[in-house]
């Protein structure tokens, strides 16, 4: 480990001599977010929010969505750096997969056909314009499952000129190829975007070959995805925004840890809908309908095909009004319907939020949501989020929120371990922190403490069942330094710990650590430089601490400790025609670290990708 750090430090030093990145640290009063359903500057909200902008996404051309997200503070995407086609699990602040809501253009997406959690493999990063991450319980705005936070993925939209052609083509290790081509623009005041992405890789064996024979086959993948959207004015105040997306993914998988098999699977997701947006001087609102259809089939070499199919329908209507110069109200109602095979559930939820804006530096967001569930009846969630701005650059904030998480339809009625007697989870989350900008915005720092308690937490053992409670807590520290006009350094440290409590034999409570595959300690650093106006280089390194996993090859499953690991990557790009044509190269795991994310599953050694990106 010491040797690795010395090598990386040398690489960072060499890179630092090159010059730097043409961007500045944005102050709290500049960045605007939309994840709270109204446009807000970061200064105006006490929510813990991170924005990944278009430039950062473009400079991540050698990564996929999971690999970019796992580099963010407090987020672990398990499987992000394993075999490229392996499934991915989202752990935000230690919460399990399915406790974070994924939004695409502000609309929730999930997978009613299987686990309920959205499959990140189905959304190519090349079709993404911007990402907003909001941590902490967000059930007031987004309902069930928004226990740990939300990730709003904003897709590419129309451009200002009549037609802009964009895309990329790249190739890399493990016979990996990707290609994206799209066109976007504005014609007769109508904005439009259409894009197609193809990704494929032969990959590596998903399972670790412990036999020493090197006979395990490779488990590759193929993904085709289409994204289409239109934004058309009806009047000066009203716009209609239809959209459609389709993604098809196929790949191979093994029978489990250390166990090879010639298994395969296919997944397809079709989404279509439309939004209507209204804006006036003091008021506005949005109404949208979205339909998702997921088809998934696992083809086991031993057991044959296992098909899953689910549909998800969402209707959400909300409006906001500036009732006074410093007071804004938002009210809405949404209806959600999920169907899986012959089972279905629905939720109807009115909600209300109030925003107090700059009362002598004091801001307040408060909201409530009333959920009427077809199986679990009625429940109520709420949030209160005061913040105080000492000056334009320093903000103190506190957040207390409750959340409701209904069991997924597959947990209730699915084929594996289903339990129709499951109770819903209820959670309470507390956060407190400070965010500040110093030295004329050259330095920004955010420090946050959080504590989350889940009652009747749902745990999967041999089946889904309720445990008494889950208590998690942690701390996050995020510094960003604009060393000079072109040189930028960002870093983070994250700590999370937790335990689950349940009744043991004899009726006594027993508590134990259960944050499987999640490190208590993680830290990372990214350094970026603009060598010339045309040449950019960045380097990223992060460390995940020791973790605990389960060995399911024993009965009962036994705990196994996984070693910490350190990964280092470099990205470089050169603009041939003033950002219209860019060549790039990406190197990952440059120290050829031998590590595991999941017990018995492979991870790649040093690997590379290179290609071109164009905006014409």
C-alpha positions as CSV (number, residue, x, y, z in Angstrom):
1,X,0.0,0.0,0.0
2,X,2.8,2.4,0.9
3,X,4.5,1.7,-2.4
4,X,1.2,2.3,-4.3
5,X,0.8,5.7,-2.6
6,X,4.4,6.7,-3.5
7,X,3.8,5.8,-7.2
8,X,0.5,7.8,-7.3
9,X,2.1,10.8,-5.5
10,X,4.8,10.8,-8.2
11,X,2.2,10.7,-10.9
12,X,0.2,13.6,-9.3
13,X,3.4,15.6,-9.0
14,X,4.3,15.1,-12.7
15,X,0.8,16.0,-13.7
16,X,0.8,19.1,-11.6
17,X,3.7,20.6,-13.6
18,X,1.6,20.6,-16.7
19,X,-0.8,23.5,-16.0
20,X,-4.4,23.3,-15.4
21,X,-8.2,23.0,-15.8
22,X,-10.2,25.9,-17.3
23,X,-12.9,26.0,-14.7
24,X,-13.4,27.7,-11.3
25,X,-15.0,26.6,-8.1
26,X,-18.6,27.6,-8.3
27,X,-19.9,29.6,-5.4
28,X,-23.1,28.7,-3.5
29,X,-24.9,31.5,-5.3
30,X,-24.2,30.3,-8.8
31,X,-25.1,26.6,-9.2
32,X,-28.8,26.0,-9.9
33,X,-30.4,22.6,-9.1
34,X,-33.8,21.2,-9.9
35,X,-34.0,18.0,-7.8
36,X,-36.4,19.7,-5.3
37,X,-38.9,20.2,-8.2
38,X,-38.3,23.9,-8.2
39,X,-35.2,25.8,-9.5
40,X,-33.0,26.7,-6.6
41,X,-29.5,28.0,-6.1
42,X,-27.3,25.9,-3.8
43,X,-27.3,28.8,-1.4
44,X,-31.1,28.5,-1.0
45,X,-31.3,24.9,0.0
46,X,-30.1,23.0,3.1
47,X,-30.1,19.7,1.2
48,X,-26.8,18.0,0.8
49,X,-26.4,18.2,-3.0
50,X,-23.7,17.3,-5.5
51,X,-23.8,18.3,-9.1
52,X,-21.9,16.5,-11.9
53,X,-21.9,18.9,-14.9
54,X,-21.6,18.2,-18.6
55,X,-17.9,18.9,-18.7
56,X,-17.1,16.4,-16.0
57,X,-19.2,13.8,-17.8
58,X,-17.5,14.5,-21.1
59,X,-14.1,14.1,-19.4
60,X,-15.3,10.6,-18.1
61,X,-15.6,9.2,-21.6
62,X,-13.7,6.0,-20.6
63,X,-16.1,5.3,-17.8
64,X,-19.7,4.1,-17.5
65,X,-22.4,5.6,-15.2
66,X,-21.7,3.2,-12.3
67,X,-17.9,4.0,-12.4
68,X,-18.6,7.8,-12.3
69,X,-21.1,7.5,-9.4
70,X,-18.9,5.3,-7.3
71,X,-16.3,8.1,-7.2
72,X,-18.7,10.4,-5.4
73,X,-18.7,11.1,-1.7
74,X,-20.8,8.6,0.3
75,X,-21.8,6.5,-2.7
76,X,-20.5,2.9,-3.3
77,X,-21.7,1.2,-6.5
78,X,-20.8,-2.4,-5.8
79,X,-19.8,-4.1,-9.0
80,X,-18.8,-0.9,-10.7
81,X,-15.2,-2.0,-11.2
82,X,-15.8,-5.8,-11.6
83,X,-16.6,-7.6,-14.9
84,X,-18.1,-4.9,-17.1
85,X,-21.4,-6.7,-17.5
86,X,-21.9,-7.6,-13.8
87,X,-24.9,-6.3,-12.0
88,X,-24.5,-3.1,-9.9
89,X,-25.8,-2.3,-6.4
90,X,-26.2,1.3,-5.2
91,X,-25.2,1.9,-1.6
92,X,-25.7,5.5,-0.6
93,X,-24.5,6.3,2.9
94,X,-24.5,2.6,3.8
95,X,-28.1,2.1,2.8
96,X,-29.0,-1.1,0.9
97,X,-29.7,-1.4,-2.8
98,X,-33.2,-0.1,-3.5
99,X,-33.1,2.7,-0.8
100,X,-32.0,5.3,-3.4
101,X,-34.5,6.6,-5.9
102,X,-33.1,7.1,-9.5
103,X,-34.8,9.8,-11.5
104,X,-34.4,10.4,-15.2
105,X,-35.3,14.0,-16.0
106,X,-37.0,14.2,-12.6
107,X,-39.2,11.1,-13.1
108,X,-38.6,8.0,-10.9
109,X,-37.6,4.8,-12.6
110,X,-37.3,1.3,-11.0
111,X,-37.5,-2.3,-11.9
112,X,-40.8,-3.9,-10.8
113,X,-39.9,-7.1,-12.6
114,X,-37.2,-8.2,-10.2
115,X,-35.4,-6.4,-7.3
116,X,-37.2,-3.0,-7.6
117,X,-33.9,-1.1,-7.9
118,X,-33.1,0.5,-11.2
119,X,-30.4,-1.3,-13.3
120,X,-27.7,1.3,-14.0
121,X,-26.4,-0.9,-16.9
122,X,-29.4,0.2,-19.0
123,X,-28.5,3.9,-19.1
124,X,-25.3,4.8,-21.1
125,X,-23.3,7.7,-19.7
126,X,-23.0,9.0,-23.2
127,X,-26.7,10.0,-23.2
128,X,-26.4,12.0,-19.9
129,X,-26.1,15.8,-19.7
130,X,-25.9,16.3,-16.0
131,X,-26.4,14.5,-12.7
132,X,-27.8,15.9,-9.4
133,X,-27.3,13.9,-6.2
134,X,-29.4,14.8,-3.2
135,X,-28.6,12.9,0.0
136,X,-30.9,12.2,3.0
137,X,-34.5,11.1,3.1
138,X,-36.5,12.7,0.2
139,X,-39.8,10.9,0.6
140,X,-41.8,14.2,0.8
141,X,-41.1,14.9,-2.9
142,X,-40.4,11.4,-4.2
143,X,-42.3,9.0,-2.1
144,X,-41.5,5.4,-1.3
145,X,-37.8,4.2,-1.5
146,X,-36.3,7.7,-1.2
147,X,-34.7,6.7,2.2
148,X,-31.0,7.4,1.5
149,X,-31.4,10.0,-1.2
150,X,-32.2,10.6,-4.9
151,X,-30.0,10.7,-8.0
152,X,-31.5,12.8,-10.8
153,X,-30.0,11.9,-14.1
154,X,-30.7,14.6,-16.7
155,X,-30.5,13.3,-20.3
156,X,-29.2,15.3,-23.3
157,X,-31.6,17.9,-24.6
158,X,-31.9,20.1,-27.7
159,X,-29.1,22.5,-28.7
160,X,-29.5,26.2,-29.7
161,X,-28.6,25.7,-33.4
162,X,-30.8,23.9,-35.9
163,X,-28.8,20.7,-35.9
164,X,-25.8,19.6,-33.8
165,X,-24.3,16.2,-34.4
166,X,-22.5,14.6,-31.5
167,X,-21.2,11.3,-30.4
168,X,-18.1,9.2,-29.8
169,X,-16.3,6.0,-30.8
170,X,-13.9,4.1,-28.5
171,X,-12.2,0.8,-28.1
172,X,-10.4,-0.7,-25.2
173,X,-9.2,-3.7,-23.2
174,X,-11.2,-7.0,-23.1
175,X,-12.4,-6.3,-26.7
176,X,-14.5,-3.5,-25.5
177,X,-16.1,-1.2,-28.1
178,X,-18.6,1.6,-27.8
179,X,-20.2,4.0,-30.2
180,X,-22.7,6.8,-29.8
181,X,-24.3,9.0,-32.5
182,X,-26.9,11.7,-31.9
183,X,-28.4,14.8,-33.3
184,X,-30.0,17.7,-31.4
185,X,-31.1,21.2,-32.1
186,X,-33.9,23.7,-32.4
187,X,-36.3,23.9,-35.4
188,X,-39.2,26.4,-35.3
189,X,-38.7,26.9,-31.6
190,X,-39.0,23.1,-31.1
191,X,-36.0,21.5,-29.2
192,X,-35.3,17.9,-30.0
193,X,-32.7,15.2,-29.3
194,X,-32.2,11.7,-30.7
195,X,-29.3,9.4,-29.9
196,X,-28.2,5.8,-30.3
197,X,-25.5,4.0,-28.2
198,X,-23.9,0.7,-28.7
199,X,-21.6,-0.9,-26.1
200,X,-20.1,-4.3,-26.1
201,X,-17.3,-6.2,-24.4
202,X,-16.0,-9.8,-24.2
203,X,-15.2,-9.0,-20.6
204,X,-13.6,-11.4,-18.2
205,X,-14.9,-14.4,-16.3
206,X,-17.4,-13.1,-13.8
207,X,-16.4,-15.7,-11.2
208,X,-12.8,-16.1,-9.9
209,X,-11.2,-19.3,-11.3
210,X,-9.9,-20.9,-8.1
211,X,-9.2,-24.2,-9.9
212,X,-6.0,-22.9,-11.4
213,X,-6.9,-24.4,-14.8
214,X,-7.9,-21.0,-16.4
215,X,-10.8,-22.8,-18.1
216,X,-13.5,-20.3,-17.0
217,X,-15.2,-18.7,-19.9
218,X,-15.5,-15.0,-20.4
219,X,-18.8,-13.3,-19.5
220,X,-19.3,-10.5,-22.0
221,X,-22.1,-8.1,-22.6
222,X,-23.9,-6.1,-25.3
223,X,-26.0,-3.0,-24.9
224,X,-28.1,-1.0,-27.4
225,X,-29.9,2.1,-26.3
226,X,-32.0,4.8,-27.9
227,X,-33.1,8.1,-26.4
228,X,-35.6,10.5,-28.0
229,X,-37.1,13.7,-26.6
230,X,-38.9,16.9,-27.8
231,X,-39.5,20.2,-26.0
232,X,-42.2,22.2,-27.9
233,X,-43.9,25.5,-27.0
234,X,-47.7,25.6,-27.0
235,X,-47.8,29.2,-25.8
236,X,-45.3,31.5,-24.2
237,X,-46.0,29.9,-20.8
238,X,-46.7,26.3,-21.8
239,X,-44.4,23.6,-23.2
240,X,-45.0,20.0,-24.1
241,X,-42.2,17.5,-23.6
242,X,-42.8,14.0,-25.0
243,X,-40.0,11.4,-24.6
244,X,-39.2,7.8,-25.3
245,X,-36.3,5.5,-24.4
246,X,-35.4,1.9,-25.1
247,X,-32.4,-0.1,-23.9
248,X,-31.5,-3.7,-24.5
249,X,-28.8,-5.5,-22.5
250,X,-27.6,-9.0,-22.8
251,X,-24.7,-10.7,-21.1
252,X,-23.3,-13.8,-19.5
253,X,-23.1,-14.7,-15.8
254,X,-21.8,-17.5,-13.6
255,X,-23.4,-19.8,-11.0
256,X,-21.9,-17.9,-8.1
257,X,-18.6,-17.2,-6.4
258,X,-15.8,-19.3,-7.7
259,X,-18.3,-21.2,-9.9
260,X,-18.2,-21.1,-13.7
261,X,-21.3,-21.6,-15.9
262,X,-22.5,-20.9,-19.4
263,X,-25.5,-18.8,-18.2
264,X,-26.9,-15.8,-20.0
265,X,-29.5,-13.1,-19.5
266,X,-31.3,-10.4,-21.4
267,X,-32.9,-7.2,-20.1
268,X,-34.9,-4.6,-22.0
269,X,-36.5,-1.4,-20.7
270,X,-39.0,0.6,-22.7
271,X,-40.0,4.0,-21.3
272,X,-42.4,6.5,-22.9
273,X,-44.4,9.5,-21.6
274,X,-44.8,13.2,-21.8
275,X,-44.6,16.2,-19.5
276,X,-46.4,19.5,-19.7
277,X,-44.6,22.5,-18.1
278,X,-46.1,25.8,-17.2
279,X,-44.2,28.9,-16.2
280,X,-45.4,32.4,-15.4
281,X,-43.8,35.3,-13.5
282,X,-44.9,34.0,-10.0
283,X,-46.1,30.5,-10.6
284,X,-45.5,27.4,-12.5
285,X,-45.9,23.6,-12.5
286,X,-45.4,20.4,-14.2
287,X,-47.6,17.4,-15.1
288,X,-46.2,14.2,-16.4
289,X,-47.1,10.6,-17.3
290,X,-44.5,7.9,-17.6
291,X,-44.9,4.2,-18.6
292,X,-42.0,1.7,-18.0
293,X,-42.0,-1.9,-19.3
294,X,-39.2,-4.2,-18.2
295,X,-38.6,-7.6,-19.6
296,X,-35.9,-9.8,-18.1
297,X,-34.9,-13.4,-18.7
298,X,-32.2,-15.5,-17.0
299,X,-31.1,-18.5,-19.0
300,X,-29.5,-21.0,-16.7
301,X,-27.5,-23.8,-18.3
302,X,-28.9,-26.0,-15.5
303,X,-32.5,-24.9,-15.0
304,X,-33.5,-23.3,-18.3
305,X,-35.1,-19.8,-18.8
306,X,-36.6,-17.8,-15.9
307,X,-38.6,-14.8,-17.4
308,X,-39.6,-11.7,-15.4
309,X,-41.8,-8.9,-16.6
310,X,-43.0,-5.8,-14.9
311,X,-44.7,-2.5,-15.7
312,X,-44.7,0.8,-13.9
313,X,-47.0,3.7,-14.5
314,X,-46.6,7.1,-12.8
315,X,-48.7,10.3,-13.0
316,X,-47.4,13.3,-11.1
317,X,-48.9,16.8,-11.1
318,X,-47.4,19.7,-9.1
319,X,-47.6,23.4,-9.0
320,X,-45.7,26.2,-7.2
321,X,-46.6,29.8,-6.4
322,X,-44.7,32.7,-5.0
323,X,-47.2,33.8,-2.5
324,X,-45.0,36.5,-1.1
325,X,-41.5,37.9,-2.0
326,X,-39.8,35.4,0.4
327,X,-42.4,32.6,0.5
328,X,-43.0,29.9,-2.1
329,X,-45.5,27.0,-1.9
330,X,-45.4,23.7,-3.8
331,X,-48.3,21.3,-3.9
332,X,-48.8,18.1,-5.9
333,X,-50.2,14.6,-6.1
334,X,-48.9,11.5,-7.8
335,X,-50.2,8.1,-8.5
336,X,-48.0,5.0,-9.1
337,X,-49.1,1.6,-10.3
338,X,-46.8,-1.4,-10.5
339,X,-47.5,-4.8,-12.0
340,X,-45.5,-8.0,-11.9
341,X,-46.9,-11.2,-13.4
342,X,-50.4,-11.4,-11.8
343,X,-49.7,-9.1,-8.9
344,X,-50.0,-5.4,-8.6
345,X,-49.8,-2.5,-6.1
346,X,-50.7,1.2,-6.3
347,X,-49.9,4.3,-4.2
348,X,-51.7,7.6,-4.3
349,X,-49.9,10.5,-2.6
350,X,-50.7,14.2,-2.2
351,X,-47.8,16.3,-1.0
352,X,-47.1,19.9,0.1
353,X,-43.9,21.9,0.6
354,X,-43.2,25.5,1.7
355,X,-40.0,27.4,1.0
356,X,-39.0,30.4,3.1
357,X,-36.3,32.4,1.3
358,X,-33.7,34.6,2.9
359,X,-35.4,35.9,6.0
360,X,-32.3,37.8,7.2
361,X,-30.1,34.9,6.0
362,X,-32.5,32.2,7.3
363,X,-34.0,29.6,4.8
364,X,-36.5,26.9,5.5
365,X,-37.8,24.0,3.5
366,X,-40.6,22.0,5.1
367,X,-42.9,19.5,3.6
368,X,-45.3,16.6,4.2
369,X,-46.7,13.7,2.1
370,X,-49.7,11.5,2.7
371,X,-49.4,8.0,1.2
372,X,-52.3,5.7,0.5
373,X,-51.0,2.3,-0.4
374,X,-53.3,-0.4,-1.8
375,X,-51.8,-3.1,0.6
376,X,-50.6,-1.1,3.6
377,X,-53.2,1.6,3.9
378,X,-52.3,5.2,4.9
379,X,-49.1,6.7,6.3
380,X,-47.6,10.2,6.7
381,X,-44.1,11.4,6.1
382,X,-42.6,14.9,6.6
383,X,-39.4,16.8,6.5
384,X,-38.0,20.1,7.9
385,X,-34.8,21.6,6.6
386,X,-33.6,24.9,8.1
387,X,-30.4,26.6,6.9
388,X,-28.7,29.8,7.8
389,X,-26.4,31.7,5.5
390,X,-23.8,33.7,7.4
391,X,-22.7,35.4,4.2
392,X,-22.9,34.6,0.5
393,X,-20.3,31.9,0.9
394,X,-21.1,30.1,4.2
395,X,-24.1,28.0,5.0
396,X,-25.1,26.0,8.2
397,X,-27.9,23.5,7.7
398,X,-29.9,20.9,9.6
399,X,-32.3,18.3,8.1
400,X,-34.8,16.0,9.8
401,X,-36.9,13.8,7.6
402,X,-39.0,10.7,7.8
403,X,-39.4,8.2,5.0
404,X,-41.6,5.3,4.0
405,X,-40.5,2.3,2.0
406,X,-43.0,-0.3,0.9
407,X,-41.7,-3.8,0.1
408,X,-41.1,-4.2,-3.6
409,X,-43.6,-6.2,-5.6
410,X,-41.0,-9.0,-6.2
411,X,-40.3,-9.2,-2.4
412,X,-44.0,-9.6,-1.8
413,X,-45.0,-11.9,-4.7
414,X,-41.8,-12.8,-6.6
415,X,-40.3,-16.2,-7.4
416,X,-37.4,-16.2,-4.8
417,X,-38.0,-15.8,-1.1
418,X,-41.2,-13.8,-1.5
419,X,-43.1,-12.9,1.7
420,X,-46.6,-11.5,1.4
421,X,-46.6,-10.7,5.1
422,X,-43.9,-8.2,5.0
423,X,-44.4,-4.9,6.8
424,X,-43.3,-1.6,5.3
425,X,-40.2,0.2,6.6
426,X,-40.3,3.6,8.3
427,X,-37.2,5.7,8.8
428,X,-35.9,8.8,10.4
429,X,-32.9,10.7,9.2
430,X,-31.0,13.5,10.8
431,X,-28.3,15.6,9.2
432,X,-26.2,18.6,10.3
433,X,-23.4,20.3,8.5
434,X,-21.6,23.3,7.1
435,X,-20.6,24.4,3.6
436,X,-18.3,27.3,2.9
437,X,-16.3,29.0,0.2
438,X,-13.1,30.7,1.1
439,X,-10.4,32.9,-0.5
440,X,-12.7,34.3,-3.2
441,X,-14.2,30.9,-4.0
442,X,-10.8,29.2,-4.5
443,X,-11.6,26.8,-1.7
444,X,-14.9,25.1,-0.8
445,X,-15.4,22.7,2.1
446,X,-18.5,20.7,3.1
447,X,-18.7,18.7,6.3
448,X,-21.8,16.6,7.2
449,X,-22.9,14.3,10.0
450,X,-25.8,12.0,9.4
451,X,-27.8,9.4,11.4
452,X,-30.5,7.2,9.9
453,X,-32.8,4.7,11.8
454,X,-35.0,2.3,9.9
455,X,-37.8,0.4,11.7
456,X,-39.0,-3.0,10.5
457,X,-36.1,-3.1,8.1
458,X,-36.4,-5.7,5.3
459,X,-33.5,-8.2,5.2
460,X,-33.0,-11.0,2.7
461,X,-31.7,-14.2,4.2
462,X,-33.2,-17.4,2.7
463,X,-36.3,-15.2,2.2
464,X,-37.4,-11.6,2.7
465,X,-38.3,-10.8,6.3
466,X,-38.6,-7.8,8.7
467,X,-36.0,-7.2,11.4
468,X,-36.6,-4.8,14.3
469,X,-34.4,-1.9,13.2
470,X,-31.4,-0.7,11.4
471,X,-29.2,2.1,12.8
472,X,-26.6,3.8,10.5
473,X,-24.5,6.9,11.0
474,X,-21.6,8.6,9.5
475,X,-19.6,11.6,8.5
476,X,-18.6,13.1,5.1
477,X,-15.9,15.7,4.4
478,X,-15.4,17.3,0.9
479,X,-12.8,19.9,0.1
480,X,-12.3,21.5,-3.3
481,X,-9.3,23.7,-4.1
482,X,-8.8,25.9,-7.2
483,X,-5.0,26.1,-6.8
484,X,-4.8,28.5,-9.6
485,X,-6.9,29.5,-12.6
486,X,-6.3,26.2,-14.4
487,X,-5.5,23.7,-11.6
488,X,-8.2,22.1,-9.5
489,X,-8.1,19.5,-6.7
490,X,-11.1,17.8,-5.3
491,X,-11.2,15.2,-2.5
492,X,-13.4,13.4,0.0
493,X,-13.4,11.3,3.1
494,X,-16.5,9.2,4.1
495,X,-17.2,7.2,7.2
496,X,-20.2,5.0,7.7
497,X,-21.1,2.5,10.4
498,X,-24.3,0.6,11.3
499,X,-26.0,-2.4,12.8
500,X,-29.2,-4.3,12.6
501,X,-31.2,-5.4,15.6
502,X,-33.5,-8.4,15.8
503,X,-34.9,-10.9,18.2
504,X,-32.6,-13.9,18.9
505,X,-33.6,-17.3,20.2
506,X,-35.0,-16.8,23.7
507,X,-36.6,-13.4,22.8
508,X,-33.5,-11.3,23.5
509,X,-32.4,-8.5,21.2
510,X,-29.2,-9.1,19.2
511,X,-27.4,-6.5,17.2
512,X,-24.6,-6.9,14.6
513,X,-22.8,-5.1,11.8
514,X,-24.5,-5.9,8.5
515,X,-23.3,-3.4,6.0
516,X,-22.0,-6.1,3.7
517,X,-19.6,-5.0,0.9
518,X,-19.7,-1.4,2.1
519,X,-16.4,0.1,3.6
520,X,-16.5,2.0,6.8
521,X,-13.8,4.2,5.5
522,X,-13.3,5.5,2.0
523,X,-11.4,8.5,0.6
524,X,-10.5,9.8,-2.9
525,X,-8.8,12.6,-4.7
526,X,-9.1,14.0,-8.3
527,X,-6.6,16.4,-9.8
528,X,-7.3,18.1,-13.2
529,X,-5.1,20.2,-15.5
530,X,-5.4,22.1,-18.7
531,X,-2.0,21.7,-20.2
532,X,-2.9,24.0,-23.1
533,X,-6.2,25.3,-24.3
534,X,-6.4,22.0,-26.3
535,X,-4.9,19.5,-23.9
536,X,-6.5,18.3,-20.6
537,X,-5.3,15.6,-18.2
538,X,-6.7,14.4,-14.9
539,X,-5.9,11.7,-12.4
540,X,-8.2,10.1,-9.9
541,X,-7.3,7.8,-7.0
542,X,-9.6,6.3,-4.3
543,X,-9.3,3.8,-1.5
544,X,-12.0,1.6,-0.1
545,X,-11.4,0.2,3.4
546,X,-11.9,-3.3,4.6
547,X,-15.4,-4.8,4.1
548,X,-17.4,-7.8,5.2
549,X,-19.1,-10.2,2.8
550,X,-20.9,-13.5,3.1
551,X,-19.7,-16.9,1.8
552,X,-22.8,-18.5,0.5
553,X,-21.0,-21.7,-0.5
554,X,-21.2,-22.7,3.2
555,X,-24.3,-23.4,5.2
556,X,-25.2,-21.4,7.1
557,X,-23.4,-18.6,5.2
558,X,-20.3,-17.4,7.0
559,X,-18.7,-13.9,7.3
560,X,-15.6,-13.3,5.3
561,X,-13.4,-10.2,5.6
562,X,-12.4,-8.5,2.3
563,X,-9.1,-6.5,2.2
564,X,-9.0,-2.8,1.5
565,X,-8.0,-1.7,-2.0
566,X,-6.6,1.3,-3.8
567,X,-7.4,2.2,-7.4
568,X,-5.6,4.8,-9.6
569,X,-6.7,6.1,-13.0
570,X,-5.7,8.7,-15.6
571,X,-7.7,10.5,-18.3
572,X,-6.2,12.6,-21.1
573,X,-7.8,14.3,-24.0
574,X,-6.7,16.6,-26.9
575,X,-9.0,18.9,-28.8
576,X,-8.2,18.8,-32.5
577,X,-10.8,21.3,-33.6
578,X,-11.7,23.6,-30.7
579,X,-13.8,21.1,-28.8
580,X,-15.6,19.9,-31.9
581,X,-13.3,16.9,-32.3
582,X,-11.5,15.5,-29.3
583,X,-9.3,12.4,-28.9
584,X,-9.1,10.8,-25.5
585,X,-7.4,8.0,-23.6
586,X,-8.3,6.5,-20.3
587,X,-6.3,4.1,-18.1
588,X,-7.8,2.4,-15.0
589,X,-6.2,0.4,-12.2
590,X,-2.8,1.6,-13.3
591,X,-1.1,-0.2,-10.3
592,X,-2.7,-3.5,-11.4
593,X,-4.2,-3.9,-8.0
594,X,-5.5,-7.4,-7.1
595,X,-8.8,-6.8,-5.3
596,X,-12.4,-8.0,-5.0
597,X,-15.7,-6.1,-4.7
598,X,-17.7,-9.3,-4.1
599,X,-16.3,-12.5,-2.6
600,X,-15.5,-15.0,-5.4
601,X,-16.0,-12.6,-8.3
602,X,-13.3,-11.3,-10.6
603,X,-12.1,-7.7,-11.1
604,X,-10.0,-6.5,-14.0
605,X,-6.3,-5.6,-13.8
606,X,-4.8,-2.7,-15.6
607,X,-7.0,-1.7,-18.5
608,X,-7.3,1.1,-21.1
609,X,-9.8,2.7,-23.5
610,X,-9.2,5.3,-26.2
611,X,-11.3,7.0,-28.8
612,X,-12.8,10.2,-30.3
613,X,-15.6,12.5,-29.2
614,X,-17.3,15.0,-31.6
615,X,-19.7,17.9,-31.4
616,X,-20.3,19.3,-34.9
